[in-house]
Amino acid sequence: MVRKIHELRATPDDVLIAERDQVAVNTTVGTSYYMEELQRRQVERSIQASHRLAVAGLVLAVINAIVAVVAVVIALAA
């Protein structure tokens, strides 16, 4: 069964996974199957690392702003 694109995109992940698992019983795979999974995992790790870097950059920017405000207050008080 082939779904129309809008139906496919509206289908929940769990349903797609269950349908894929049913079809996979009668499917043979080549080495690209494993390479694609390894690549997917690498992309996921890269996304997580980028997110951690973005959060660290935000924290650094906030700390820098606080230090700048404190420096201005100290300079004006002196």
N, CA, C and O atoms as a Tripos MOL2 file, in Angstrom:
@<TRIPOS>MOLECULE
protein
  312   311    78     0     0
PROTEIN
NO_CHARGES

@<TRIPOS>ATOM
      1 N           0.8450   -1.1790    0.0000 N.3       1 MET1
      2 CA          0.0000    0.0000    0.0000 C.3       1 MET1
      3 C           0.8910    1.2440    0.0000 C.2       1 MET1
      4 O           1.7940    1.3820    0.8260 O.2       1 MET1
      5 N           0.6240    2.1150   -0.9150 N.am      2 VAL2
      6 CA          1.3680    3.3680   -0.9950 C.3       2 VAL2
      7 C           0.4280    4.4950   -0.5930 C.2       2 VAL2
      8 O          -0.6760    4.6220   -1.1220 O.2       2 VAL2
      9 N           0.8810    5.2970    0.3380 N.am      3 ARG3
     10 CA          0.0710    6.4190    0.8110 C.3       3 ARG3
     11 C           0.3850    7.6690    0.0030 C.2       3 ARG3
     12 O           1.4810    7.8250   -0.5360 O.2       3 ARG3
     13 N          -0.5840    8.5390   -0.0660 N.am      4 LYS4
     14 CA         -0.3320    9.8520   -0.6420 C.3       4 LYS4
     15 C           0.5570   10.6020    0.3370 C.2       4 LYS4
     16 O           0.5760   10.2990    1.5300 O.2       4 LYS4
     17 N           1.2890   11.5750   -0.1700 N.am      5 ILE5
     18 CA          2.2640   12.2850    0.6640 C.3       5 ILE5
     19 C           1.6110   12.9130    1.8840 C.2       5 ILE5
     20 O           2.1460   12.7940    2.9860 O.2       5 ILE5
     21 N           0.4750   13.5740    1.7260 N.am      6 HIS6
     22 CA         -0.1540   14.2180    2.8940 C.3       6 HIS6
     23 C          -0.6180   13.1770    3.9040 C.2       6 HIS6
     24 O          -0.6080   13.4420    5.1060 O.2       6 HIS6
     25 N          -1.0310   11.9820    3.4330 N.am      7 GLU7
     26 CA         -1.4130   10.9130    4.3620 C.3       7 GLU7
     27 C          -0.1830   10.3580    5.0800 C.2       7 GLU7
     28 O          -0.2140   10.0960    6.2820 O.2       7 GLU7
     29 N           0.8970   10.1850    4.3200 N.am      8 LEU8
     30 CA          2.1400    9.6780    4.9060 C.3       8 LEU8
     31 C           2.6500   10.6110    5.9980 C.2       8 LEU8
     32 O           3.0530   10.1590    7.0700 O.2       8 LEU8
     33 N           2.6310   11.9040    5.7270 N.am      9 ARG9
     34 CA          3.1240   12.8780    6.7110 C.3       9 ARG9
     35 C           2.2200   12.9840    7.9250 C.2       9 ARG9
     36 O           2.6720   13.3670    9.0040 O.2       9 ARG9
     37 N           0.9410   12.6470    7.7600 N.am     10 ALA10
     38 CA         -0.0050   12.7130    8.8750 C.3      10 ALA10
     39 C          -0.0010   11.4370    9.7140 C.2      10 ALA10
     40 O          -0.5730   11.4150   10.8040 O.2      10 ALA10
     41 N           0.6270   10.3900    9.2260 N.am     11 THR11
     42 CA          0.6490    9.1090    9.9350 C.3      11 THR11
     43 C           1.6010    9.1900   11.1200 C.2      11 THR11
     44 O           2.7350    9.6440   10.9680 O.2      11 THR11
     45 N           1.1610    8.7560   12.3000 N.am     12 PRO12
     46 CA          2.0310    8.7840   13.4870 C.3      12 PRO12
     47 C           3.2620    7.8890   13.3070 C.2      12 PRO12
     48 O           3.2230    6.9060   12.5670 O.2      12 PRO12
     49 N           4.3330    8.2370   13.9790 N.am     13 ASP13
     50 CA          5.5790    7.4850   13.8870 C.3      13 ASP13
     51 C           5.3840    6.0150   14.2550 C.2      13 ASP13
     52 O           5.9130    5.1320   13.5810 O.2      13 ASP13
     53 N           4.6310    5.7520   15.3140 N.am     14 ASP14
     54 CA          4.4330    4.3710   15.7680 C.3      14 ASP14
     55 C           3.7900    3.5070   14.6920 C.2      14 ASP14
     56 O           4.1430    2.3380   14.5350 O.2      14 ASP14
     57 N           2.8470    4.0810   13.9520 N.am     15 VAL15
     58 CA          2.1820    3.3340   12.8820 C.3      15 VAL15
     59 C           3.1600    3.0380   11.7530 C.2      15 VAL15
     60 O           3.1940    1.9230   11.2330 O.2      15 VAL15
     61 N           3.9490    4.0290   11.3780 N.am     16 LEU16
     62 CA          4.9390    3.8200   10.3210 C.3      16 LEU16
     63 C           5.9710    2.7750   10.7250 C.2      16 LEU16
     64 O           6.3690    1.9480    9.9050 O.2      16 LEU16
     65 N           6.4020    2.8040   11.9670 N.am     17 ILE17
     66 CA          7.3840    1.8340   12.4490 C.3      17 ILE17
     67 C           6.7980    0.4290   12.4200 C.2      17 ILE17
     68 O           7.4700   -0.5160   12.0050 O.2      17 ILE17
     69 N           5.5500    0.2850   12.8570 N.am     18 ALA18
     70 CA          4.9010   -1.0260   12.8550 C.3      18 ALA18
     71 C           4.7440   -1.5540   11.4310 C.2      18 ALA18
     72 O           4.9850   -2.7360   11.1810 O.2      18 ALA18
     73 N           4.3470   -0.7000   10.5020 N.am     19 GLU19
     74 CA          4.1980   -1.1210    9.1110 C.3      19 GLU19
     75 C           5.5520   -1.5040    8.5120 C.2      19 GLU19
     76 O           5.6540   -2.4890    7.7800 O.2      19 GLU19
     77 N           6.5740   -0.7370    8.8180 N.am     20 ARG20
     78 CA          7.9170   -1.0430    8.3220 C.3      20 ARG20
     79 C           8.3910   -2.3830    8.8440 C.2      20 ARG20
     80 O           8.9740   -3.1680    8.0970 O.2      20 ARG20
     81 N           8.1480   -2.6560   10.1280 N.am     21 ASP21
     82 CA          8.5710   -3.9190   10.7180 C.3      21 ASP21
     83 C           7.8600   -5.1060   10.0700 C.2      21 ASP21
     84 O           8.4540   -6.1730    9.9220 O.2      21 ASP21
     85 N           6.6020   -4.9340    9.6850 N.am     22 GLN22
     86 CA          5.8650   -6.0080    9.0070 C.3      22 GLN22
     87 C           6.4590   -6.2880    7.6330 C.2      22 GLN22
     88 O           6.6130   -7.4480    7.2510 O.2      22 GLN22
     89 N           6.7910   -5.2460    6.8930 N.am     23 VAL23
     90 CA          7.3510   -5.3960    5.5580 C.3      23 VAL23
     91 C           8.7770   -5.9380    5.6240 C.2      23 VAL23
     92 O           9.1960   -6.6790    4.7350 O.2      23 VAL23
     93 N           9.5180   -5.5790    6.6580 N.am     24 ALA24
     94 CA         10.9310   -5.9460    6.7690 C.3      24 ALA24
     95 C          11.1450   -7.4500    6.8980 C.2      24 ALA24
     96 O          12.2360   -7.9440    6.6130 O.2      24 ALA24
     97 N          10.1210   -8.1820    7.3230 N.am     25 VAL25
     98 CA         10.2540   -9.6260    7.4850 C.3      25 VAL25
     99 C          10.6040  -10.2820    6.1470 C.2      25 VAL25
    100 O          11.3370  -11.2710    6.1160 O.2      25 VAL25
    101 N          10.0930   -9.7460    5.0630 N.am     26 ASN26
    102 CA         10.3130  -10.3230    3.7330 C.3      26 ASN26
    103 C          11.3230   -9.5320    2.9070 C.2      26 ASN26
    104 O          11.3090   -9.6040    1.6780 O.2      26 ASN26
    105 N          12.1890   -8.7870    3.5630 N.am     27 THR27
    106 CA         13.1290   -7.9170    2.8590 C.3      27 THR27
    107 C          14.5570   -8.3350    3.1670 C.2      27 THR27
    108 O          14.8850   -8.6900    4.2990 O.2      27 THR27
    109 N          15.4060   -8.2870    2.1360 N.am     28 THR28
    110 CA         16.8340   -8.4960    2.3710 C.3      28 THR28
    111 C          17.5240   -7.1490    2.2360 C.2      28 THR28
    112 O          17.0730   -6.2810    1.4890 O.2      28 THR28
    113 N          18.6110   -6.9860    2.9570 N.am     29 VAL29
    114 CA         19.3040   -5.7030    2.9590 C.3      29 VAL29
    115 C          20.7450   -5.8840    2.5350 C.2      29 VAL29
    116 O          21.3190   -6.9660    2.6600 O.2      29 VAL29
    117 N          21.3160   -4.8060    2.0340 N.am     30 GLY30
    118 CA         22.7260   -4.7850    1.6820 C.3      30 GLY30
    119 C          23.5010   -4.0090    2.7270 C.2      30 GLY30
    120 O          22.9650   -3.6350    3.7710 O.2      30 GLY30
    121 N          24.7510   -3.7770    2.4380 N.am     31 THR31
    122 CA         25.5980   -3.0740    3.4050 C.3      31 THR31
    123 C          25.1900   -1.6150    3.5650 C.2      31 THR31
    124 O          25.4600   -1.0160    4.6060 O.2      31 THR31
    125 N          24.5490   -1.0340    2.5610 N.am     32 SER32
    126 CA         24.1450    0.3710    2.6780 C.3      32 SER32
    127 C          23.1320    0.5570    3.8040 C.2      32 SER32
    128 O          23.0470    1.6400    4.3830 O.2      32 SER32
    129 N          22.3700   -0.4730    4.1190 N.am     33 TYR33
    130 CA         21.4040   -0.4190    5.2120 C.3      33 TYR33
    131 C          22.1160   -0.0690    6.5190 C.2      33 TYR33
    132 O          21.6580    0.7830    7.2800 O.2      33 TYR33
    133 N          23.2320   -0.7330    6.7630 N.am     34 TYR34
    134 CA         23.9900   -0.4910    7.9930 C.3      34 TYR34
    135 C          24.7160    0.8470    7.9420 C.2      34 TYR34
    136 O          24.8090    1.5500    8.9480 O.2      34 TYR34
    137 N          25.2280    1.1940    6.7700 N.am     35 MET35
    138 CA         25.9200    2.4750    6.6290 C.3      35 MET35
    139 C          24.9560    3.6390    6.8450 C.2      35 MET35
    140 O          25.3220    4.6370    7.4650 O.2      35 MET35
    141 N          23.7360    3.5220    6.3410 N.am     36 GLU36
    142 CA         22.7480    4.5860    6.5300 C.3      36 GLU36
    143 C          22.3750    4.7360    8.0010 C.2      36 GLU36
    144 O          22.1910    5.8530    8.4860 O.2      36 GLU36
    145 N          22.2640    3.6160    8.7090 N.am     37 GLU37
    146 CA         21.9560    3.6930   10.1380 C.3      37 GLU37
    147 C          23.1100    4.3320   10.9060 C.2      37 GLU37
    148 O          22.8810    5.1500   11.7970 O.2      37 GLU37
    149 N          24.3410    3.9700   10.5720 N.am     38 LEU38
    150 CA         25.4950    4.5880   11.2250 C.3      38 LEU38
    151 C          25.5390    6.0850   10.9360 C.2      38 LEU38
    152 O          25.8570    6.8800   11.8200 O.2      38 LEU38
    153 N          25.2210    6.4700    9.7010 N.am     39 GLN39
    154 CA         25.2090    7.8870    9.3550 C.3      39 GLN39
    155 C          24.1030    8.6200   10.1170 C.2      39 GLN39
    156 O          24.3140    9.7350   10.5930 O.2      39 GLN39
    157 N          22.9350    8.0040   10.2330 N.am     40 ARG40
    158 CA         21.8300    8.6210   10.9800 C.3      40 ARG40
    159 C          22.2280    8.8510   12.4340 C.2      40 ARG40
    160 O          21.9300    9.8980   13.0080 O.2      40 ARG40
    161 N          22.8990    7.8730   13.0220 N.am     41 ARG41
    162 CA         23.3300    8.0180   14.4120 C.3      41 ARG41
    163 C          24.3740    9.1240   14.5500 C.2      41 ARG41
    164 O          24.3540    9.8820   15.5200 O.2      41 ARG41
    165 N          25.2910    9.2170   13.5760 N.am     42 GLN42
    166 CA         26.3080   10.2700   13.6080 C.3      42 GLN42
    167 C          25.6620   11.6460   13.4920 C.2      42 GLN42
    168 O          26.0570   12.5770   14.1930 O.2      42 GLN42
    169 N          24.6790   11.7800   12.6170 N.am     43 VAL43
    170 CA         23.9740   13.0570   12.4630 C.3      43 VAL43
    171 C          23.2690   13.4230   13.7710 C.2      43 VAL43
    172 O          23.2890   14.5800   14.1900 O.2      43 VAL43
    173 N          22.6470   12.4330   14.4110 N.am     44 GLU44
    174 CA         21.9720   12.6870   15.6850 C.3      44 GLU44
    175 C          22.9620   13.1650   16.7410 C.2      44 GLU44
    176 O          22.6740   14.1050   17.4820 O.2      44 GLU44
    177 N          24.1290   12.5230   16.8120 N.am     45 ARG45
    178 CA         25.1530   12.9600   17.7730 C.3      45 ARG45
    179 C          25.6530   14.3630   17.4420 C.2      45 ARG45
    180 O          25.9090   15.1580   18.3460 O.2      45 ARG45
    181 N          25.7920   14.6690   16.1630 N.am     46 SER46
    182 CA         26.2410   16.0080   15.7560 C.3      46 SER46
    183 C          25.2240   17.0740   16.1380 C.2      46 SER46
    184 O          25.5900   18.1590   16.5870 O.2      46 SER46
    185 N          23.9610   16.7640   15.9600 N.am     47 ILE47
    186 CA         22.9030   17.7110   16.3390 C.3      47 ILE47
    187 C          22.9290   17.9550   17.8430 C.2      47 ILE47
    188 O          22.8040   19.0950   18.2900 O.2      47 ILE47
    189 N          23.0910   16.8980   18.6180 N.am     48 GLN48
    190 CA         23.1540   17.0510   20.0730 C.3      48 GLN48
    191 C          24.3760   17.8850   20.4800 C.2      48 GLN48
    192 O          24.2800   18.7300   21.3700 O.2      48 GLN48
    193 N          25.5040   17.6540   19.8420 N.am     49 ALA49
    194 CA         26.7140   18.4270   20.1570 C.3      49 ALA49
    195 C          26.5240   19.8940   19.7900 C.2      49 ALA49
    196 O          26.9520   20.7790   20.5310 O.2      49 ALA49
    197 N          25.8860   20.1590   18.6550 N.am     50 SER50
    198 CA         25.6160   21.5450   18.2530 C.3      50 SER50
    199 C          24.6890   22.2330   19.2440 C.2      50 SER50
    200 O          24.8610   23.4130   19.5520 O.2      50 SER50
    201 N          23.7150   21.4970   19.7350 N.am     51 HIS51
    202 CA         22.7810   22.0700   20.7100 C.3      51 HIS51
    203 C          23.5100   22.4100   22.0060 C.2      51 HIS51
    204 O          23.3090   23.4800   22.5790 O.2      51 HIS51
    205 N          24.3600   21.4870   22.4630 N.am     52 ARG52
    206 CA         25.1380   21.7670   23.6790 C.3      52 ARG52
    207 C          26.0370   22.9850   23.4860 C.2      52 ARG52
    208 O          26.1780   23.7980   24.3980 O.2      52 ARG52
    209 N          26.6350   23.1160   22.3290 N.am     53 LEU53
    210 CA         27.4860   24.2690   22.0360 C.3      53 LEU53
    211 C          26.6710   25.5600   22.0260 C.2      53 LEU53
    212 O          27.1290   26.5850   22.5300 O.2      53 LEU53
    213 N          25.4790   25.5180   21.4620 N.am     54 ALA54
    214 CA         24.6210   26.7040   21.4390 C.3      54 ALA54
    215 C          24.2080   27.1090   22.8500 C.2      54 ALA54
    216 O          24.1880   28.2960   23.1760 O.2      54 ALA54
    217 N          23.8820   26.1380   23.6790 N.am     55 VAL55
    218 CA         23.5080   26.4340   25.0670 C.3      55 VAL55
    219 C          24.7060   27.0280   25.8090 C.2      55 VAL55
    220 O          24.5550   27.9900   26.5620 O.2      55 VAL55
    221 N          25.8870   26.4600   25.5990 N.am     56 ALA56
    222 CA         27.0780   26.9920   26.2530 C.3      56 ALA56
    223 C          27.3530   28.4220   25.8010 C.2      56 ALA56
    224 O          27.7450   29.2610   26.6110 O.2      56 ALA56
    225 N          27.1520   28.7070   24.5180 N.am     57 GLY57
    226 CA         27.3360   30.0700   24.0110 C.3      57 GLY57
    227 C          26.3490   31.0400   24.6320 C.2      57 GLY57
    228 O          26.7080   32.1730   24.9540 O.2      57 GLY57
    229 N          25.1170   30.6080   24.8030 N.am     58 LEU58
    230 CA         24.1060   31.4530   25.4350 C.3      58 LEU58
    231 C          24.4750   31.7400   26.8910 C.2      58 LEU58
    232 O          24.3840   32.8800   27.3450 O.2      58 LEU58
    233 N          24.8870   30.7140   27.6100 N.am     59 VAL59
    234 CA         25.2900   30.8990   29.0120 C.3      59 VAL59
    235 C          26.4730   31.8660   29.0920 C.2      59 VAL59
    236 O          26.5030   32.7460   29.9520 O.2      59 VAL59
    237 N          27.4280   31.7030   28.2100 N.am     60 LEU60
    238 CA         28.5910   32.5940   28.2020 C.3      60 LEU60
    239 C          28.1710   34.0350   27.9110 C.2      60 LEU60
    240 O          28.6800   34.9640   28.5370 O.2      60 LEU60
    241 N          27.2570   34.2250   26.9770 N.am     61 ALA61
    242 CA         26.7890   35.5750   26.6440 C.3      61 ALA61
    243 C          26.0710   36.2160   27.8300 C.2      61 ALA61
    244 O          26.2570   37.4030   28.0980 O.2      61 ALA61
    245 N          25.2600   35.4470   28.5350 N.am     62 VAL62
    246 CA         24.5480   35.9760   29.6990 C.3      62 VAL62
    247 C          25.5410   36.3480   30.7950 C.2      62 VAL62
    248 O          25.4250   37.4160   31.3970 O.2      62 VAL62
    249 N          26.5060   35.4860   31.0570 N.am     63 ILE63
    250 CA         27.5230   35.7870   32.0680 C.3      63 ILE63
    251 C          28.3180   37.0210   31.6790 C.2      63 ILE63
    252 O          28.6140   37.8640   32.5260 O.2      63 ILE63
    253 N          28.6610   37.1320   30.4120 N.am     64 ASN64
    254 CA         29.4090   38.2910   29.9300 C.3      64 ASN64
    255 C          28.5940   39.5690   30.1290 C.2      64 ASN64
    256 O          29.1480   40.5950   30.5240 O.2      64 ASN64
    257 N          27.2920   39.5230   29.8620 N.am     65 ALA65
    258 CA         26.4440   40.7020   30.0540 C.3      65 ALA65
    259 C          26.3850   41.0980   31.5240 C.2      65 ALA65
    260 O          26.4310   42.2830   31.8560 O.2      65 ALA65
    261 N          26.2840   40.1130   32.3960 N.am     66 ILE66
    262 CA         26.2370   40.4010   33.8390 C.3      66 ILE66
    263 C          27.5510   41.0350   34.2850 C.2      66 ILE66
    264 O          27.5470   42.0150   35.0300 O.2      66 ILE66
    265 N          28.6660   40.4820   33.8370 N.am     67 VAL67
    266 CA         29.9750   41.0340   34.2070 C.3      67 VAL67
    267 C          30.1170   42.4610   33.6780 C.2      67 VAL67
    268 O          30.6680   43.3190   34.3680 O.2      67 VAL67
    269 N          29.6310   42.7250   32.4760 N.am     68 ALA68
    270 CA         29.7130   44.0730   31.8990 C.3      68 ALA68
    271 C          28.8990   45.0600   32.7270 C.2      68 ALA68
    272 O          29.3460   46.1800   32.9740 O.2      68 ALA68
    273 N          27.7030   44.6520   33.1590 N.am     69 VAL69
    274 CA         26.8670   45.5420   33.9820 C.3      69 VAL69
    275 C          27.5530   45.8060   35.3170 C.2      69 VAL69
    276 O          27.5640   46.9400   35.7940 O.2      69 VAL69
    277 N          28.1160   44.7830   35.9150 N.am     70 VAL70
    278 CA         28.8260   44.9570   37.1890 C.3      70 VAL70
    279 C          30.0170   45.8950   36.9950 C.2      70 VAL70
    280 O          30.2790   46.7420   37.8490 O.2      70 VAL70
    281 N          30.7320   45.7560   35.8940 N.am     71 ALA71
    282 CA         31.8800   46.6290   35.6270 C.3      71 ALA71
    283 C          31.4430   48.0800   35.4730 C.2      71 ALA71
    284 O          32.1190   48.9870   35.9570 O.2      71 ALA71
    285 N          30.3270   48.3010   34.8090 N.am     72 VAL72
    286 CA         29.8250   49.6770   34.6460 C.3      72 VAL72
    287 C          29.4160   50.2400   35.9920 C.2      72 VAL72
    288 O          29.7100   51.3990   36.2840 O.2      72 VAL72
    289 N          28.7560   49.4630   36.8050 N.am     73 VAL73
    290 CA         28.3280   49.9310   38.1430 C.3      73 VAL73
    291 C          29.5500   50.2680   38.9730 C.2      73 VAL73
    292 O          29.5650   51.3040   39.6370 O.2      73 VAL73
    293 N          30.5690   49.4330   38.9600 N.am     74 ILE74
    294 CA         31.7780   49.7000   39.7210 C.3      74 ILE74
    295 C          32.4820   50.9610   39.2110 C.2      74 ILE74
    296 O          32.9740   51.7620   40.0060 O.2      74 ILE74
    297 N          32.5290   51.1360   37.8920 N.am     75 ALA75
    298 CA         33.1780   52.3100   37.3180 C.3      75 ALA75
    299 C          32.4330   53.5850   37.6840 C.2      75 ALA75
    300 O          33.0670   54.6060   37.9510 O.2      75 ALA75
    301 N          31.1270   53.5540   37.7040 N.am     76 LEU76
    302 CA         30.3460   54.7240   38.0620 C.3      76 LEU76
    303 C          30.4100   55.0280   39.5490 C.2      76 LEU76
    304 O          30.3260   56.1860   39.9580 O.2      76 LEU76
    305 N          30.5600   53.9820   40.3570 N.am     77 ALA77
    306 CA         30.6320   54.1700   41.8000 C.3      77 ALA77
    307 C          31.9930   54.7100   42.2340 C.2      77 ALA77
    308 O          32.1030   55.3220   43.2960 O.2      77 ALA77
    309 N          32.9890   54.4980   41.4540 N.am     78 ALA78
    310 CA         34.3410   54.9160   41.8480 C.3      78 ALA78
    311 C          34.5880   56.3520   41.5940 C.2      78 ALA78
    312 O          35.6790   56.8490   41.8740 O.2      78 ALA78
@<TRIPOS>BOND
     1     1     2 1
     2     2     3 1
     3     3     4 2
     4     3     5 am
     5     5     6 1
     6     6     7 1
     7     7     8 2
     8     7     9 am
     9     9    10 1
    10    10    11 1
    11    11    12 2
    12    11    13 am
    13    13    14 1
    14    14    15 1
    15    15    16 2
    16    15    17 am
    17    17    18 1
    18    18    19 1
    19    19    20 2
    20    19    21 am
    21    21    22 1
    22    22    23 1
    23    23    24 2
    24    23    25 am
    25    25    26 1
    26    26    27 1
    27    27    28 2
    28    27    29 am
    29    29    30 1
    30    30    31 1
    31    31    32 2
    32    31    33 am
    33    33    34 1
    34    34    35 1
    35    35    36 2
    36    35    37 am
    37    37    38 1
    38    38    39 1
    39    39    40 2
    40    39    41 am
    41    41    42 1
    42    42    43 1
    43    43    44 2
    44    43    45 am
    45    45    46 1
    46    46    47 1
    47    47    48 2
    48    47    49 am
    49    49    50 1
    50    50    51 1
    51    51    52 2
    52    51    53 am
    53    53    54 1
    54    54    55 1
    55    55    56 2
    56    55    57 am
    57    57    58 1
    58    58    59 1
    59    59    60 2
    60    59    61 am
    61    61    62 1
    62    62    63 1
    63    63    64 2
    64    63    65 am
    65    65    66 1
    66    66    67 1
    67    67    68 2
    68    67    69 am
    69    69    70 1
    70    70    71 1
    71    71    72 2
    72    71    73 am
    73    73    74 1
    74    74    75 1
    75    75    76 2
    76    75    77 am
    77    77    78 1
    78    78    79 1
    79    79    80 2
    80    79    81 am
    81    81    82 1
    82    82    83 1
    83    83    84 2
    84    83    85 am
    85    85    86 1
    86    86    87 1
    87    87    88 2
    88    87    89 am
    89    89    90 1
    90    90    91 1
    91    91    92 2
    92    91    93 am
    93    93    94 1
    94    94    95 1
    95    95    96 2
    96    95    97 am
    97    97    98 1
    98    98    99 1
    99    99   100 2
   100    99   101 am
   101   101   102 1
   102   102   103 1
   103   103   104 2
   104   103   105 am
   105   105   106 1
   106   106   107 1
   107   107   108 2
   108   107   109 am
   109   109   110 1
   110   110   111 1
   111   111   112 2
   112   111   113 am
   113   113   114 1
   114   114   115 1
   115   115   116 2
   116   115   117 am
   117   117   118 1
   118   118   119 1
   119   119   120 2
   120   119   121 am
   121   121   122 1
   122   122   123 1
   123   123   124 2
   124   123   125 am
   125   125   126 1
   126   126   127 1
   127   127   128 2
   128   127   129 am
   129   129   130 1
   130   130   131 1
   131   131   132 2
   132   131   133 am
   133   133   134 1
   134   134   135 1
   135   135   136 2
   136   135   137 am
   137   137   138 1
   138   138   139 1
   139   139   140 2
   140   139   141 am
   141   141   142 1
   142   142   143 1
   143   143   144 2
   144   143   145 am
   145   145   146 1
   146   146   147 1
   147   147   148 2
   148   147   149 am
   149   149   150 1
   150   150   151 1
   151   151   152 2
   152   151   153 am
   153   153   154 1
   154   154   155 1
   155   155   156 2
   156   155   157 am
   157   157   158 1
   158   158   159 1
   159   159   160 2
   160   159   161 am
   161   161   162 1
   162   162   163 1
   163   163   164 2
   164   163   165 am
   165   165   166 1
   166   166   167 1
   167   167   168 2
   168   167   169 am
   169   169   170 1
   170   170   171 1
   171   171   172 2
   172   171   173 am
   173   173   174 1
   174   174   175 1
   175   175   176 2
   176   175   177 am
   177   177   178 1
   178   178   179 1
   179   179   180 2
   180   179   181 am
   181   181   182 1
   182   182   183 1
   183   183   184 2
   184   183   185 am
   185   185   186 1
   186   186   187 1
   187   187   188 2
   188   187   189 am
   189   189   190 1
   190   190   191 1
   191   191   192 2
   192   191   193 am
   193   193   194 1
   194   194   195 1
   195   195   196 2
   196   195   197 am
   197   197   198 1
   198   198   199 1
   199   199   200 2
   200   199   201 am
   201   201   202 1
   202   202   203 1
   203   203   204 2
   204   203   205 am
   205   205   206 1
   206   206   207 1
   207   207   208 2
   208   207   209 am
   209   209   210 1
   210   210   211 1
   211   211   212 2
   212   211   213 am
   213   213   214 1
   214   214   215 1
   215   215   216 2
   216   215   217 am
   217   217   218 1
   218   218   219 1
   219   219   220 2
   220   219   221 am
   221   221   222 1
   222   222   223 1
   223   223   224 2
   224   223   225 am
   225   225   226 1
   226   226   227 1
   227   227   228 2
   228   227   229 am
   229   229   230 1
   230   230   231 1
   231   231   232 2
   232   231   233 am
   233   233   234 1
   234   234   235 1
   235   235   236 2
   236   235   237 am
   237   237   238 1
   238   238   239 1
   239   239   240 2
   240   239   241 am
   241   241   242 1
   242   242   243 1
   243   243   244 2
   244   243   245 am
   245   245   246 1
   246   246   247 1
   247   247   248 2
   248   247   249 am
   249   249   250 1
   250   250   251 1
   251   251   252 2
   252   251   253 am
   253   253   254 1
   254   254   255 1
   255   255   256 2
   256   255   257 am
   257   257   258 1
   258   258   259 1
   259   259   260 2
   260   259   261 am
   261   261   262 1
   262   262   263 1
   263   263   264 2
   264   263   265 am
   265   265   266 1
   266   266   267 1
   267   267   268 2
   268   267   269 am
   269   269   270 1
   270   270   271 1
   271   271   272 2
   272   271   273 am
   273   273   274 1
   274   274   275 1
   275   275   276 2
   276   275   277 am
   277   277   278 1
   278   278   279 1
   279   279   280 2
   280   279   281 am
   281   281   282 1
   282   282   283 1
   283   283   284 2
   284   283   285 am
   285   285   286 1
   286   286   287 1
   287   287   288 2
   288   287   289 am
   289   289   290 1
   290   290   291 1
   291   291   292 2
   292   291   293 am
   293   293   294 1
   294   294   295 1
   295   295   296 2
   296   295   297 am
   297   297   298 1
   298   298   299 1
   299   299   300 2
   300   299   301 am
   301   301   302 1
   302   302   303 1
   303   303   304 2
   304   303   305 am
   305   305   306 1
   306   306   307 1
   307   307   308 2
   308   307   309 am
   309   309   310 1
   310   310   311 1
   311   311   312 2
@<TRIPOS>SUBSTRUCTURE
     1 MET1         2 RESIDUE 1 A MET
     2 VAL2         6 RESIDUE 1 A VAL
     3 ARG3        10 RESIDUE 1 A ARG
     4 LYS4        14 RESIDUE 1 A LYS
     5 ILE5        18 RESIDUE 1 A ILE
     6 HIS6        22 RESIDUE 1 A HIS
     7 GLU7        26 RESIDUE 1 A GLU
     8 LEU8        30 RESIDUE 1 A LEU
     9 ARG9        34 RESIDUE 1 A ARG
    10 ALA10       38 RESIDUE 1 A ALA
    11 THR11       42 RESIDUE 1 A THR
    12 PRO12       46 RESIDUE 1 A PRO
    13 ASP13       50 RESIDUE 1 A ASP
    14 ASP14       54 RESIDUE 1 A ASP
    15 VAL15       58 RESIDUE 1 A VAL
    16 LEU16       62 RESIDUE 1 A LEU
    17 ILE17       66 RESIDUE 1 A ILE
    18 ALA18       70 RESIDUE 1 A ALA
    19 GLU19       74 RESIDUE 1 A GLU
    20 ARG20       78 RESIDUE 1 A ARG
    21 ASP21       82 RESIDUE 1 A ASP
    22 GLN22       86 RESIDUE 1 A GLN
    23 VAL23       90 RESIDUE 1 A VAL
    24 ALA24       94 RESIDUE 1 A ALA
    25 VAL25       98 RESIDUE 1 A VAL
    26 ASN26      102 RESIDUE 1 A ASN
    27 THR27      106 RESIDUE 1 A THR
    28 THR28      110 RESIDUE 1 A THR
    29 VAL29      114 RESIDUE 1 A VAL
    30 GLY30      118 RESIDUE 1 A GLY
    31 THR31      122 RESIDUE 1 A THR
    32 SER32      126 RESIDUE 1 A SER
    33 TYR33      130 RESIDUE 1 A TYR
    34 TYR34      134 RESIDUE 1 A TYR
    35 MET35      138 RESIDUE 1 A MET
    36 GLU36      142 RESIDUE 1 A GLU
    37 GLU37      146 RESIDUE 1 A GLU
    38 LEU38      150 RESIDUE 1 A LEU
    39 GLN39      154 RESIDUE 1 A GLN
    40 ARG40      158 RESIDUE 1 A ARG
    41 ARG41      162 RESIDUE 1 A ARG
    42 GLN42      166 RESIDUE 1 A GLN
    43 VAL43      170 RESIDUE 1 A VAL
    44 GLU44      174 RESIDUE 1 A GLU
    45 ARG45      178 RESIDUE 1 A ARG
    46 SER46      182 RESIDUE 1 A SER
    47 ILE47      186 RESIDUE 1 A ILE
    48 GLN48      190 RESIDUE 1 A GLN
    49 ALA49      194 RESIDUE 1 A ALA
    50 SER50      198 RESIDUE 1 A SER
    51 HIS51      202 RESIDUE 1 A HIS
    52 ARG52      206 RESIDUE 1 A ARG
    53 LEU53      210 RESIDUE 1 A LEU
    54 ALA54      214 RESIDUE 1 A ALA
    55 VAL55      218 RESIDUE 1 A VAL
    56 ALA56      222 RESIDUE 1 A ALA
    57 GLY57      226 RESIDUE 1 A GLY
    58 LEU58      230 RESIDUE 1 A LEU
    59 VAL59      234 RESIDUE 1 A VAL
    60 LEU60      238 RESIDUE 1 A LEU
    61 ALA61      242 RESIDUE 1 A ALA
    62 VAL62      246 RESIDUE 1 A VAL
    63 ILE63      250 RESIDUE 1 A ILE
    64 ASN64      254 RESIDUE 1 A ASN
    65 ALA65      258 RESIDUE 1 A ALA
    66 ILE66      262 RESIDUE 1 A ILE
    67 VAL67      266 RESIDUE 1 A VAL
    68 ALA68      270 RESIDUE 1 A ALA
    69 VAL69      274 RESIDUE 1 A VAL
    70 VAL70      278 RESIDUE 1 A VAL
    71 ALA71      282 RESIDUE 1 A ALA
    72 VAL72      286 RESIDUE 1 A VAL
    73 VAL73      290 RESIDUE 1 A VAL
    74 ILE74      294 RESIDUE 1 A ILE
    75 ALA75      298 RESIDUE 1 A ALA
    76 LEU76      302 RESIDUE 1 A LEU
    77 ALA77      306 RESIDUE 1 A ALA
    78 ALA78      310 RESIDUE 1 A ALA
